[in-house]
């Protein structure tokens, strides 16, 4: 499929009809703020995505008929790719690692 890359979108939006042909199962409904400020609800689905030989699991928004299909940063970064605005394509990149101390999840304070 071809879709617009939108680095301002957290999730990718894929049309329901396309996902139904692949036998998707909805995970849950989520609320999203539309550009006009209204809140819309859409299903999300767990799928496998691929681009340029890179493949991985992802959570996508189930787009309805009038929604645009877009590839969001969750998908792009999950595949280890980055948007190259000069070449207008997705290119392999190096991920960022955050190192920190292991904390007990039951701790309420901000320090470990």
N, C-alpha and C positions, 0 to 999 in steps of 0.2 A: 504494500500500500504506500501511497505517497501522502504525506501530511506536512503541514507547515510546522517548523520548529519554533516554539514559543518559549524563550528562556525566562519569561515572566510568569509562566504557568508552572505550578508545582507538579501537577499530574498530567499524564497524557489523556486525551479524550478520544475515544474510539466509538464509532457509531454502533448502536445496539444491533442492527441487522448484521453487521460484519462479525460481531462477537457471537451472536446466536448461531451463525454458520459454523463457528468453531466449538460450540457447545459450552459456552461460559456458564458459570454459576455465580450469581450475585453474592457478594460478601456482606454488604450492608449499605444503607443509604446515608449519604453525607450531605450537609448543607454547604453551598458555595455562594459567595457574594458575586453577583453579576456586575458588569460595568456601570449599570444604572443605579447600583446600590441595593437592589432587591436581593433577596435570598432565594435560591433555587435548590431543589433537592435532586440528587442523581444517585443511581446505584453505582457501586464500585465492584470490580472483578479482579481476580487473580489470574494473570496470563503469563505466558512466556513471550518475550519480545526479542527481536533480532535486527541488527543493522550492520552492514558491512562485515559480516563474519563474526560479530560479537553477539552472544546470546545470554539471556538471563531472565529470572522471574521478576515480575513487576505487579503493582496494583495500579489499575487504570480506572478512569471514570467512564461509565457507560453513557455515551453521548446520545441525545435524542435527535430526531430528524432535523431540527433547525439549528442544532449545535454544530460548531466547526470542529473538525478533527484536527488535533494538534499533538505534537510530541513535546512533552514537558521535561523539566530538568530532572525530575525523579527518574525517569526512564533514561535520559541521556547520561547522567552521572552513574546510574546503576550499571550501565553497559561499559563504563570506563571511557566514555567519549566526552567531547566538548564541542560546542558550536563554533565553527570558524567563520566569522562574518565576511572575511575577505574572499575565501574560496567558496563560501556558501554551501558548506557541507559539514557533516559530523566527522571529527578526527579523533584518533586515540589520544588519551592524555594520561597523566600520572595523577592518581588519587591522593588526597590529603589524609594523613593519619593523625589522630589526636591521642596522645598518650597521657594517662592520668593514673591516679591511685585507685585501686579497687575499694569500693565503699560498701558497707552493709546497707541494703536497701531499706532496712527498718529505721535507720537513723533519720531523725527529723531535722536536725540542725544542718547548716550549710557546710560544715566542716566534717571530714571523715574522722 
